[in-house]
Amino acid sequence: MRTAEPSSSARLAGAAGAGQRGLRAAIRPFTPWARRSPGSARAERLAPYVLVAPAVLIIVALRLWPLALGVNFSFTGDGELNGTPVGLGNYLELAADPLFQVSLRNVGLLVLLLPVAVAIPGLLATFIYLRVPGHRVYRSVYFFPAVLSPVIVGAVFNLMLGYDGPLNSLLGTVGAGPVDWLGDPGIAMFTVVGVHVWATFGMALVVFLAGFSTLDSSLLDAARVDGASLRQSIWHVIIPSLTRTIQFVFVTTMIGMLTSMFGLLFVMTSGGPEGATYLPEYYIWHQQGQLNRPALASAASTVLFVVMLVAGLLQITLLRRAGRQD
């Protein structure tokens, strides 16, 4: 009996099926789910560590190792005791030094003034984000002082804040007596801090503007529809949305205050009057550069590092708690 031959469509379907099976067999070794050799799996596990290793080595060689050497050097003596272990002798001397005590009190003052130093660029960035008239011009004007040298800034403000300077002349026109901005121990530190904030808040302003670029504008629109005032919008919408940016600005501003005011202090007050504007940074320079006491300066540097670390961690913790409560 003669069997029926398969139709042309059946033959085409069979050929197509065979071709697909051959193609799958050909590409199977290259599919992601194919079995991998132990060597390739080990290489994939080690790849992240290999990529991170250069950065880790640079940090260890240029940051952690010098830090460890400085801490170790702080436990040695100066002068005739150079290199000789003295235990906590340098730290005990720091604790009894009135100038170092003044510098630590000034650190506490800077921490208290820190919210003001952060709020100023934050509010200005808010106004620029809300596109007040002339916001593009303001952005350039506010950032311009950040590119000036602290020496130039200090020299300019020395002329402006002098006892016979233009600011006191302006106060005289309204019947206010002249103020010794840089010679009065009670206000000299506030004056230097104010100049530092004016000269550096442009960088914080840029960071805030970058944070505003991630803000959901629909939240502000909803607040306006609900009748929220500008103060309510800032407190209930902008601040909770920029919590991470605010944390970053707080920490970087604090570090800048404690480690970047040497130029202003040197030009404007030289640590005076009566040591009222001493900061740990200036104290370290005085011990190392003027009195040739590197071990004591290393001890002061270690104390400054610990102060910045503790203060930064406390600020981040408090800001995170405030963010969760909001």
Secondary structure, DSSP 4 states (H G I P E B T S, - for coil): -PPPPPPHHHHHHHHHHHHHHHHHHHHGGGSTTSPPPHHHHHHHHHHHHHHHHHHHHHHIIIIIHHHHHHHHHTTBB-GGGBT-B-TTHHHHHHHH-HHHHHHHHHHHHHHHHHHHHHHHHHHHHHHHHTT-TTHHHHHHHHHGGGGS-HHHHHHHHHHHSSTTSHHHHHHHHTTPPP--TTT-TTTHHHHHHHHHHHHHHHHHHHHHHHHHTTS-HHHHHHHHHTT--HHHHIIIIIHHHTHHHHHHHHHHHHHHHHHS-HHHHHHHTTT-STTTT--HHHHHHIIIIIS--HHHHHHHHHHHHHHHHHHHHHHHHHHHHHHHH-
